[in-house]
Amino acid sequence: MEVVFVLHHVRSDDEYGDNAKLIGVYRTASAAEAATKRLGGQPGFADHPSGWQIGRYDLDQDHWIEGFGFVEPDE
């Protein structure tokens, strides 16, 4: 099975909740790790060094199969 490694940077704040950025898609976990080292000193990333997330994904597979719902805002 072919796989890729997806790198996100996620930070949480009180105003917006989770703020996730897709950084890139890599052939190996070590390539994704190397990207965190290259980019870790950039503005924003440097302020949230624990925000890196690497996910392993099998190609040609469905990864979100539950659907989704809506939350009604409080009045």
PDB file of N, CA, C and O in Angstrom:
ATOM      1  N   MET A   1       0.853  -1.186   0.000  1.00  0.00           N
ATOM      2  CA  MET A   1       0.000   0.000   0.000  1.00  0.00           C
ATOM      3  C   MET A   1       0.890   1.238   0.000  1.00  0.00           C
ATOM      4  O   MET A   1       1.857   1.320   0.757  1.00  0.00           O
ATOM      5  N   GLU A   2       0.555   2.187  -0.847  1.00  0.00           N
ATOM      6  CA  GLU A   2       1.294   3.444  -0.892  1.00  0.00           C
ATOM      7  C   GLU A   2       0.742   4.390   0.170  1.00  0.00           C
ATOM      8  O   GLU A   2      -0.462   4.422   0.426  1.00  0.00           O
ATOM      9  N   VAL A   3       1.627   5.147   0.774  1.00  0.00           N
ATOM     10  CA  VAL A   3       1.223   6.099   1.810  1.00  0.00           C
ATOM     11  C   VAL A   3       1.873   7.445   1.554  1.00  0.00           C
ATOM     12  O   VAL A   3       2.872   7.549   0.843  1.00  0.00           O
ATOM     13  N   VAL A   4       1.286   8.473   2.148  1.00  0.00           N
ATOM     14  CA  VAL A   4       1.871   9.807   2.203  1.00  0.00           C
ATOM     15  C   VAL A   4       1.781  10.296   3.640  1.00  0.00           C
ATOM     16  O   VAL A   4       1.032   9.755   4.453  1.00  0.00           O
ATOM     17  N   PHE A   5       2.554  11.320   3.934  1.00  0.00           N
ATOM     18  CA  PHE A   5       2.565  11.918   5.260  1.00  0.00           C
ATOM     19  C   PHE A   5       2.185  13.384   5.110  1.00  0.00           C
ATOM     20  O   PHE A   5       2.853  14.151   4.416  1.00  0.00           O
ATOM     21  N   VAL A   6       1.102  13.753   5.776  1.00  0.00           N
ATOM     22  CA  VAL A   6       0.534  15.093   5.662  1.00  0.00           C
ATOM     23  C   VAL A   6       0.941  15.888   6.898  1.00  0.00           C
ATOM     24  O   VAL A   6       0.722  15.462   8.032  1.00  0.00           O
ATOM     25  N   LEU A   7       1.535  17.046   6.652  1.00  0.00           N
ATOM     26  CA  LEU A   7       2.012  17.907   7.733  1.00  0.00           C
ATOM     27  C   LEU A   7       1.086  19.104   7.888  1.00  0.00           C
ATOM     28  O   LEU A   7       0.847  19.849   6.938  1.00  0.00           O
ATOM     29  N   HIS A   8       0.569  19.274   9.096  1.00  0.00           N
ATOM     30  CA  HIS A   8      -0.239  20.434   9.463  1.00  0.00           C
ATOM     31  C   HIS A   8       0.438  21.170  10.614  1.00  0.00           C
ATOM     32  O   HIS A   8       1.206  20.588  11.380  1.00  0.00           O
ATOM     33  N   HIS A   9       0.140  22.444  10.714  1.00  0.00           N
ATOM     34  CA  HIS A   9       0.482  23.182  11.925  1.00  0.00           C
ATOM     35  C   HIS A   9      -0.839  23.686  12.495  1.00  0.00           C
ATOM     36  O   HIS A   9      -1.612  24.348  11.802  1.00  0.00           O
ATOM     37  N   VAL A  10      -1.091  23.369  13.756  1.00  0.00           N
ATOM     38  CA  VAL A  10      -2.361  23.710  14.405  1.00  0.00           C
ATOM     39  C   VAL A  10      -2.061  24.514  15.656  1.00  0.00           C
ATOM     40  O   VAL A  10      -1.213  24.145  16.467  1.00  0.00           O
ATOM     41  N   ARG A  11      -2.774  25.618  15.794  1.00  0.00           N
ATOM     42  CA  ARG A  11      -2.690  26.370  17.051  1.00  0.00           C
ATOM     43  C   ARG A  11      -4.103  26.729  17.484  1.00  0.00           C
ATOM     44  O   ARG A  11      -5.002  26.883  16.657  1.00  0.00           O
ATOM     45  N   SER A  12      -4.280  26.858  18.765  1.00  0.00           N
ATOM     46  CA  SER A  12      -5.585  27.221  19.319  1.00  0.00           C
ATOM     47  C   SER A  12      -5.485  28.588  19.960  1.00  0.00           C
ATOM     48  O   SER A  12      -4.478  28.930  20.579  1.00  0.00           O
ATOM     49  N   ASP A  13      -6.544  29.364  19.802  1.00  0.00           N
ATOM     50  CA  ASP A  13      -6.626  30.624  20.534  1.00  0.00           C
ATOM     51  C   ASP A  13      -8.062  30.865  20.958  1.00  0.00           C
ATOM     52  O   ASP A  13      -8.983  30.228  20.448  1.00  0.00           O
ATOM     53  N   ASP A  14      -8.249  31.776  21.885  1.00  0.00           N
ATOM     54  CA  ASP A  14      -9.574  32.029  22.453  1.00  0.00           C
ATOM     55  C   ASP A  14     -10.527  32.659  21.444  1.00  0.00           C
ATOM     56  O   ASP A  14     -11.738  32.454  21.526  1.00  0.00           O
ATOM     57  N   GLU A  15      -9.993  33.421  20.495  1.00  0.00           N
ATOM     58  CA  GLU A  15     -10.855  34.136  19.560  1.00  0.00           C
ATOM     59  C   GLU A  15     -11.376  33.240  18.438  1.00  0.00           C
ATOM     60  O   GLU A  15     -12.554  33.312  18.086  1.00  0.00           O
ATOM     61  N   TYR A  16     -10.505  32.391  17.871  1.00  0.00           N
ATOM     62  CA  TYR A  16     -10.880  31.622  16.687  1.00  0.00           C
ATOM     63  C   TYR A  16     -10.924  30.111  16.903  1.00  0.00           C
ATOM     64  O   TYR A  16     -11.319  29.380  15.994  1.00  0.00           O
ATOM     65  N   GLY A  17     -10.540  29.632  18.056  1.00  0.00           N
ATOM     66  CA  GLY A  17     -10.481  28.184  18.270  1.00  0.00           C
ATOM     67  C   GLY A  17      -9.263  27.605  17.572  1.00  0.00           C
ATOM     68  O   GLY A  17      -8.201  28.228  17.557  1.00  0.00           O
ATOM     69  N   ASP A  18      -9.406  26.418  16.993  1.00  0.00           N
ATOM     70  CA  ASP A  18      -8.287  25.800  16.286  1.00  0.00           C
ATOM     71  C   ASP A  18      -8.070  26.471  14.934  1.00  0.00           C
ATOM     72  O   ASP A  18      -9.014  26.726  14.187  1.00  0.00           O
ATOM     73  N   ASN A  19      -6.804  26.749  14.640  1.00  0.00           N
ATOM     74  CA  ASN A  19      -6.413  27.331  13.372  1.00  0.00           C
ATOM     75  C   ASN A  19      -5.396  26.371  12.768  1.00  0.00           C
ATOM     76  O   ASN A  19      -4.254  26.305  13.224  1.00  0.00           O
ATOM     77  N   ALA A  20      -5.804  25.629  11.748  1.00  0.00           N
ATOM     78  CA  ALA A  20      -4.942  24.614  11.142  1.00  0.00           C
ATOM     79  C   ALA A  20      -4.489  25.068   9.758  1.00  0.00           C
ATOM     80  O   ALA A  20      -5.272  25.602   8.972  1.00  0.00           O
ATOM     81  N   LYS A  21      -3.219  24.846   9.482  1.00  0.00           N
ATOM     82  CA  LYS A  21      -2.660  25.148   8.174  1.00  0.00           C
ATOM     83  C   LYS A  21      -2.064  23.877   7.592  1.00  0.00           C
ATOM     84  O   LYS A  21      -1.284  23.189   8.251  1.00  0.00           O
ATOM     85  N   LEU A  22      -2.435  23.570   6.352  1.00  0.00           N
ATOM     86  CA  LEU A  22      -1.822  22.460   5.639  1.00  0.00           C
ATOM     87  C   LEU A  22      -0.471  22.947   5.134  1.00  0.00           C
ATOM     88  O   LEU A  22      -0.406  23.879   4.332  1.00  0.00           O
ATOM     89  N   ILE A  23       0.603  22.326   5.597  1.00  0.00           N
ATOM     90  CA  ILE A  23       1.950  22.737   5.223  1.00  0.00           C
ATOM     91  C   ILE A  23       2.429  21.991   3.992  1.00  0.00           C
ATOM     92  O   ILE A  23       3.000  22.601   3.088  1.00  0.00           O
ATOM     93  N   GLY A  24       2.209  20.685   3.938  1.00  0.00           N
ATOM     94  CA  GLY A  24       2.649  19.926   2.778  1.00  0.00           C
ATOM     95  C   GLY A  24       2.337  18.449   2.900  1.00  0.00           C
ATOM     96  O   GLY A  24       1.891  17.967   3.941  1.00  0.00           O
ATOM     97  N   VAL A  25       2.587  17.738   1.796  1.00  0.00           N
ATOM     98  CA  VAL A  25       2.371  16.297   1.720  1.00  0.00           C
ATOM     99  C   VAL A  25       3.697  15.690   1.274  1.00  0.00           C
ATOM    100  O   VAL A  25       4.290  16.135   0.292  1.00  0.00           O
ATOM    101  N   TYR A  26       4.160  14.673   1.998  1.00  0.00           N
ATOM    102  CA  TYR A  26       5.507  14.137   1.808  1.00  0.00           C
ATOM    103  C   TYR A  26       5.460  12.629   1.622  1.00  0.00           C
ATOM    104  O   TYR A  26       4.535  11.961   2.085  1.00  0.00           O
ATOM    105  N   ARG A  27       6.466  12.105   0.940  1.00  0.00           N
ATOM    106  CA  ARG A  27       6.569  10.666   0.684  1.00  0.00           C
ATOM    107  C   ARG A  27       7.005   9.873   1.909  1.00  0.00           C
ATOM    108  O   ARG A  27       6.700   8.686   2.024  1.00  0.00           O
ATOM    109  N   THR A  28       7.729  10.535   2.838  1.00  0.00           N
ATOM    110  CA  THR A  28       8.222   9.835   4.025  1.00  0.00           C
ATOM    111  C   THR A  28       7.976  10.673   5.269  1.00  0.00           C
ATOM    112  O   THR A  28       7.858  11.896   5.198  1.00  0.00           O
ATOM    113  N   ALA A  29       7.901   9.996   6.409  1.00  0.00           N
ATOM    114  CA  ALA A  29       7.754  10.706   7.677  1.00  0.00           C
ATOM    115  C   ALA A  29       8.982  11.563   7.949  1.00  0.00           C
ATOM    116  O   ALA A  29       8.862  12.654   8.507  1.00  0.00           O
ATOM    117  N   SER A  30      10.157  11.088   7.563  1.00  0.00           N
ATOM    118  CA  SER A  30      11.378  11.865   7.813  1.00  0.00           C
ATOM    119  C   SER A  30      11.401  13.147   6.985  1.00  0.00           C
ATOM    120  O   SER A  30      11.945  14.155   7.435  1.00  0.00           O
ATOM    121  N   ALA A  31      10.826  13.127   5.791  1.00  0.00           N
ATOM    122  CA  ALA A  31      10.729  14.352   4.988  1.00  0.00           C
ATOM    123  C   ALA A  31       9.787  15.352   5.644  1.00  0.00           C
ATOM    124  O   ALA A  31      10.055  16.554   5.634  1.00  0.00           O
ATOM    125  N   ALA A  32       8.681  14.866   6.219  1.00  0.00           N
ATOM    126  CA  ALA A  32       7.755  15.751   6.932  1.00  0.00           C
ATOM    127  C   ALA A  32       8.428  16.335   8.171  1.00  0.00           C
ATOM    128  O   ALA A  32       8.282  17.522   8.461  1.00  0.00           O
ATOM    129  N   GLU A  33       9.167  15.498   8.900  1.00  0.00           N
ATOM    130  CA  GLU A  33       9.917  15.979  10.076  1.00  0.00           C
ATOM    131  C   GLU A  33      10.927  17.046   9.675  1.00  0.00           C
ATOM    132  O   GLU A  33      11.078  18.049  10.373  1.00  0.00           O
ATOM    133  N   ALA A  34      11.616  16.840   8.563  1.00  0.00           N
ATOM    134  CA  ALA A  34      12.599  17.810   8.090  1.00  0.00           C
ATOM    135  C   ALA A  34      11.940  19.153   7.797  1.00  0.00           C
ATOM    136  O   ALA A  34      12.538  20.204   8.033  1.00  0.00           O
ATOM    137  N   ALA A  35      10.716  19.124   7.286  1.00  0.00           N
ATOM    138  CA  ALA A  35       9.990  20.371   7.012  1.00  0.00           C
ATOM    139  C   ALA A  35       9.720  21.133   8.302  1.00  0.00           C
ATOM    140  O   ALA A  35       9.782  22.362   8.317  1.00  0.00           O
ATOM    141  N   THR A  36       9.419  20.417   9.390  1.00  0.00           N
ATOM    142  CA  THR A  36       9.176  21.111  10.662  1.00  0.00           C
ATOM    143  C   THR A  36      10.441  21.820  11.127  1.00  0.00           C
ATOM    144  O   THR A  36      10.368  22.898  11.717  1.00  0.00           O
ATOM    145  N   LYS A  37      11.596  21.224  10.866  1.00  0.00           N
ATOM    146  CA  LYS A  37      12.876  21.846  11.243  1.00  0.00           C
ATOM    147  C   LYS A  37      13.157  23.069  10.374  1.00  0.00           C
ATOM    148  O   LYS A  37      13.594  24.106  10.873  1.00  0.00           O
ATOM    149  N   ARG A  38      12.902  22.940   9.059  1.00  0.00           N
ATOM    150  CA  ARG A  38      13.144  24.060   8.138  1.00  0.00           C
ATOM    151  C   ARG A  38      12.252  25.253   8.444  1.00  0.00           C
ATOM    152  O   ARG A  38      12.690  26.402   8.376  1.00  0.00           O
ATOM    153  N   LEU A  39      10.988  24.971   8.784  1.00  0.00           N
ATOM    154  CA  LEU A  39       9.995  26.034   8.922  1.00  0.00           C
ATOM    155  C   LEU A  39       9.781  26.491  10.357  1.00  0.00           C
ATOM    156  O   LEU A  39       9.127  27.507  10.591  1.00  0.00           O
ATOM    157  N   GLY A  40      10.319  25.762  11.311  1.00  0.00           N
ATOM    158  CA  GLY A  40      10.047  26.032  12.718  1.00  0.00           C
ATOM    159  C   GLY A  40      10.427  27.411  13.205  1.00  0.00           C
ATOM    160  O   GLY A  40       9.863  27.885  14.190  1.00  0.00           O
ATOM    161  N   GLY A  41      11.364  28.072  12.548  1.00  0.00           N
ATOM    162  CA  GLY A  41      11.777  29.404  12.960  1.00  0.00           C
ATOM    163  C   GLY A  41      10.995  30.530  12.317  1.00  0.00           C
ATOM    164  O   GLY A  41      11.219  31.700  12.627  1.00  0.00           O
ATOM    165  N   GLN A  42      10.076  30.188  11.420  1.00  0.00           N
ATOM    166  CA  GLN A  42       9.298  31.216  10.721  1.00  0.00           C
ATOM    167  C   GLN A  42       8.288  31.874  11.662  1.00  0.00           C
ATOM    168  O   GLN A  42       7.852  31.265  12.639  1.00  0.00           O
ATOM    169  N   PRO A  43       7.917  33.140  11.356  1.00  0.00           N
ATOM    170  CA  PRO A  43       6.935  33.834  12.197  1.00  0.00           C
ATOM    171  C   PRO A  43       5.658  33.006  12.370  1.00  0.00           C
ATOM    172  O   PRO A  43       5.164  32.403  11.417  1.00  0.00           O
ATOM    173  N   GLY A  44       5.146  32.986  13.565  1.00  0.00           N
ATOM    174  CA  GLY A  44       3.946  32.217  13.890  1.00  0.00           C
ATOM    175  C   GLY A  44       4.287  30.799  14.295  1.00  0.00           C
ATOM    176  O   GLY A  44       3.888  30.352  15.370  1.00  0.00           O
ATOM    177  N   PHE A  45       5.023  30.077  13.449  1.00  0.00           N
ATOM    178  CA  PHE A  45       5.429  28.716  13.799  1.00  0.00           C
ATOM    179  C   PHE A  45       6.350  28.735  15.016  1.00  0.00           C
ATOM    180  O   PHE A  45       6.242  27.886  15.900  1.00  0.00           O
ATOM    181  N   ALA A  46       7.255  29.711  15.050  1.00  0.00           N
ATOM    182  CA  ALA A  46       8.202  29.801  16.164  1.00  0.00           C
ATOM    183  C   ALA A  46       7.483  30.084  17.483  1.00  0.00           C
ATOM    184  O   ALA A  46       7.961  29.689  18.546  1.00  0.00           O
ATOM    185  N   ASP A  47       6.338  30.765  17.420  1.00  0.00           N
ATOM    186  CA  ASP A  47       5.568  31.086  18.626  1.00  0.00           C
ATOM    187  C   ASP A  47       4.744  29.896  19.122  1.00  0.00           C
ATOM    188  O   ASP A  47       4.266  29.900  20.257  1.00  0.00           O
ATOM    189  N   HIS A  48       4.581  28.886  18.281  1.00  0.00           N
ATOM    190  CA  HIS A  48       3.777  27.701  18.620  1.00  0.00           C
ATOM    191  C   HIS A  48       4.528  26.437  18.197  1.00  0.00           C
ATOM    192  O   HIS A  48       4.072  25.717  17.309  1.00  0.00           O
ATOM    193  N   PRO A  49       5.664  26.162  18.818  1.00  0.00           N
ATOM    194  CA  PRO A  49       6.505  25.042  18.369  1.00  0.00           C
ATOM    195  C   PRO A  49       5.875  23.662  18.558  1.00  0.00           C
ATOM    196  O   PRO A  49       6.319  22.700  17.932  1.00  0.00           O
ATOM    197  N   SER A  50       4.868  23.544  19.392  1.00  0.00           N
ATOM    198  CA  SER A  50       4.250  22.229  19.612  1.00  0.00           C
ATOM    199  C   SER A  50       3.058  21.983  18.682  1.00  0.00           C
ATOM    200  O   SER A  50       2.351  20.987  18.836  1.00  0.00           O
ATOM    201  N   GLY A  51       2.832  22.870  17.734  1.00  0.00           N
ATOM    202  CA  GLY A  51       1.660  22.766  16.877  1.00  0.00           C
ATOM    203  C   GLY A  51       1.791  21.830  15.689  1.00  0.00           C
ATOM    204  O   GLY A  51       0.827  21.651  14.946  1.00  0.00           O
ATOM    205  N   TRP A  52       2.964  21.225  15.489  1.00  0.00           N
ATOM    206  CA  TRP A  52       3.171  20.358  14.322  1.00  0.00           C
ATOM    207  C   TRP A  52       2.438  19.033  14.480  1.00  0.00           C
ATOM    208  O   TRP A  52       2.483  18.412  15.542  1.00  0.00           O
ATOM    209  N   GLN A  53       1.761  18.604  13.416  1.00  0.00           N
ATOM    210  CA  GLN A  53       1.084  17.307  13.395  1.00  0.00           C
ATOM    211  C   GLN A  53       1.372  16.619  12.067  1.00  0.00           C
ATOM    212  O   GLN A  53       1.178  17.203  11.001  1.00  0.00           O
ATOM    213  N   ILE A  54       1.832  15.385  12.139  1.00  0.00           N
ATOM    214  CA  ILE A  54       2.092  14.597  10.943  1.00  0.00           C
ATOM    215  C   ILE A  54       1.129  13.419  10.945  1.00  0.00           C
ATOM    216  O   ILE A  54       1.084  12.635  11.892  1.00  0.00           O
ATOM    217  N   GLY A  55       0.363  13.310   9.872  1.00  0.00           N
ATOM    218  CA  GLY A  55      -0.590  12.207   9.740  1.00  0.00           C
ATOM    219  C   GLY A  55      -0.180  11.284   8.600  1.00  0.00           C
ATOM    220  O   GLY A  55       0.248  11.742   7.541  1.00  0.00           O
ATOM    221  N   ARG A  56      -0.314   9.994   8.825  1.00  0.00           N
ATOM    222  CA  ARG A  56      -0.004   8.987   7.804  1.00  0.00           C
ATOM    223  C   ARG A  56      -1.308   8.618   7.117  1.00  0.00           C
ATOM    224  O   ARG A  56      -2.285   8.270   7.780  1.00  0.00           O
ATOM    225  N   TYR A  57      -1.328   8.691   5.797  1.00  0.00           N
ATOM    226  CA  TYR A  57      -2.536   8.400   5.035  1.00  0.00           C
ATOM    227  C   TYR A  57      -2.240   7.390   3.933  1.00  0.00           C
ATOM    228  O   TYR A  57      -1.298   7.560   3.159  1.00  0.00           O
ATOM    229  N   ASP A  58      -3.052   6.337   3.870  1.00  0.00           N
ATOM    230  CA  ASP A  58      -2.985   5.398   2.759  1.00  0.00           C
ATOM    231  C   ASP A  58      -3.626   6.059   1.549  1.00  0.00           C
ATOM    232  O   ASP A  58      -4.677   6.689   1.663  1.00  0.00           O
ATOM    233  N   LEU A  59      -2.993   5.914   0.391  1.00  0.00           N
ATOM    234  CA  LEU A  59      -3.550   6.478  -0.836  1.00  0.00           C
ATOM    235  C   LEU A  59      -4.724   5.638  -1.327  1.00  0.00           C
ATOM    236  O   LEU A  59      -4.819   4.441  -1.055  1.00  0.00           O
ATOM    237  N   ASP A  60      -5.607   6.300  -2.053  1.00  0.00           N
ATOM    238  CA  ASP A  60      -6.783   5.656  -2.659  1.00  0.00           C
ATOM    239  C   ASP A  60      -7.716   5.047  -1.616  1.00  0.00           C
ATOM    240  O   ASP A  60      -8.363   4.031  -1.872  1.00  0.00           O
ATOM    241  N   GLN A  61      -7.784   5.662  -0.453  1.00  0.00           N
ATOM    242  CA  GLN A  61      -8.681   5.227   0.622  1.00  0.00           C
ATOM    243  C   GLN A  61      -9.520   6.417   1.073  1.00  0.00           C
ATOM    244  O   GLN A  61      -9.064   7.559   1.015  1.00  0.00           O
ATOM    245  N   ASP A  62     -10.729   6.156   1.516  1.00  0.00           N
ATOM    246  CA  ASP A  62     -11.558   7.187   2.131  1.00  0.00           C
ATOM    247  C   ASP A  62     -11.096   7.335   3.574  1.00  0.00           C
ATOM    248  O   ASP A  62     -10.894   6.346   4.279  1.00  0.00           O
ATOM    249  N   HIS A  63     -10.933   8.576   4.001  1.00  0.00           N
ATOM    250  CA  HIS A  63     -10.435   8.809   5.359  1.00  0.00           C
ATOM    251  C   HIS A  63     -11.454   9.506   6.261  1.00  0.00           C
ATOM    252  O   HIS A  63     -11.288   9.503   7.481  1.00  0.00           O
ATOM    253  N   TRP A  64     -12.469  10.084   5.710  1.00  0.00           N
ATOM    254  CA  TRP A  64     -13.524  10.708   6.516  1.00  0.00           C
ATOM    255  C   TRP A  64     -14.829  10.118   6.025  1.00  0.00           C
ATOM    256  O   TRP A  64     -15.355  10.542   4.997  1.00  0.00           O
ATOM    257  N   ILE A  65     -15.357   9.143   6.749  1.00  0.00           N
ATOM    258  CA  ILE A  65     -16.516   8.410   6.254  1.00  0.00           C
ATOM    259  C   ILE A  65     -17.777   8.638   7.078  1.00  0.00           C
ATOM    260  O   ILE A  65     -18.837   8.112   6.739  1.00  0.00           O
ATOM    261  N   GLU A  66     -17.678   9.421   8.163  1.00  0.00           N
ATOM    262  CA  GLU A  66     -18.813   9.592   9.077  1.00  0.00           C
ATOM    263  C   GLU A  66     -19.789  10.672   8.641  1.00  0.00           C
ATOM    264  O   GLU A  66     -20.865  10.779   9.230  1.00  0.00           O
ATOM    265  N   GLY A  67     -19.464  11.476   7.634  1.00  0.00           N
ATOM    266  CA  GLY A  67     -20.276  12.646   7.331  1.00  0.00           C
ATOM    267  C   GLY A  67     -20.000  13.734   8.350  1.00  0.00           C
ATOM    268  O   GLY A  67     -18.999  13.672   9.064  1.00  0.00           O
ATOM    269  N   PHE A  68     -20.868  14.729   8.430  1.00  0.00           N
ATOM    270  CA  PHE A  68     -20.694  15.777   9.425  1.00  0.00           C
ATOM    271  C   PHE A  68     -22.029  16.417   9.743  1.00  0.00           C
ATOM    272  O   PHE A  68     -22.975  16.331   8.960  1.00  0.00           O
ATOM    273  N   GLY A  69     -22.098  17.055  10.893  1.00  0.00           N
ATOM    274  CA  GLY A  69     -23.323  17.717  11.325  1.00  0.00           C
ATOM    275  C   GLY A  69     -23.071  19.184  11.586  1.00  0.00           C
ATOM    276  O   GLY A  69     -21.946  19.670  11.472  1.00  0.00           O
ATOM    277  N   PHE A  70     -24.119  19.869  11.931  1.00  0.00           N
ATOM    278  CA  PHE A  70     -24.034  21.299  12.211  1.00  0.00           C
ATOM    279  C   PHE A  70     -24.431  21.554  13.657  1.00  0.00           C
ATOM    280  O   PHE A  70     -25.278  20.851  14.207  1.00  0.00           O
ATOM    281  N   VAL A  71     -23.830  22.539  14.259  1.00  0.00           N
ATOM    282  CA  VAL A  71     -24.175  22.971  15.607  1.00  0.00           C
ATOM    283  C   VAL A  71     -24.860  24.317  15.471  1.00  0.00           C
ATOM    284  O   VAL A  71     -24.306  25.258  14.902  1.00  0.00           O
ATOM    285  N   GLU A  72     -26.068  24.396  15.999  1.00  0.00           N
ATOM    286  CA  GLU A  72     -26.806  25.649  15.948  1.00  0.00           C
ATOM    287  C   GLU A  72     -26.182  26.662  16.913  1.00  0.00           C
ATOM    288  O   GLU A  72     -25.877  26.309  18.052  1.00  0.00           O
ATOM    289  N   PRO A  73     -25.987  27.911  16.481  1.00  0.00           N
ATOM    290  CA  PRO A  73     -25.422  28.917  17.383  1.00  0.00           C
ATOM    291  C   PRO A  73     -26.401  29.258  18.506  1.00  0.00           C
ATOM    292  O   PRO A  73     -27.616  29.174  18.329  1.00  0.00           O
ATOM    293  N   ASP A  74     -25.856  29.643  19.665  1.00  0.00           N
ATOM    294  CA  ASP A  74     -26.703  30.087  20.772  1.00  0.00           C
ATOM    295  C   ASP A  74     -27.360  31.393  20.417  1.00  0.00           C
ATOM    296  O   ASP A  74     -26.749  32.248  19.775  1.00  0.00           O
ATOM    297  N   GLU A  75     -28.609  31.558  20.832  1.00  0.00           N
ATOM    298  CA  GLU A  75     -29.307  32.826  20.561  1.00  0.00           C
ATOM    299  C   GLU A  75     -29.177  33.755  21.711  1.00  0.00           C
ATOM    300  O   GLU A  75     -29.699  34.869  21.667  1.00  0.00           O
TER     301      GLU A  75
END
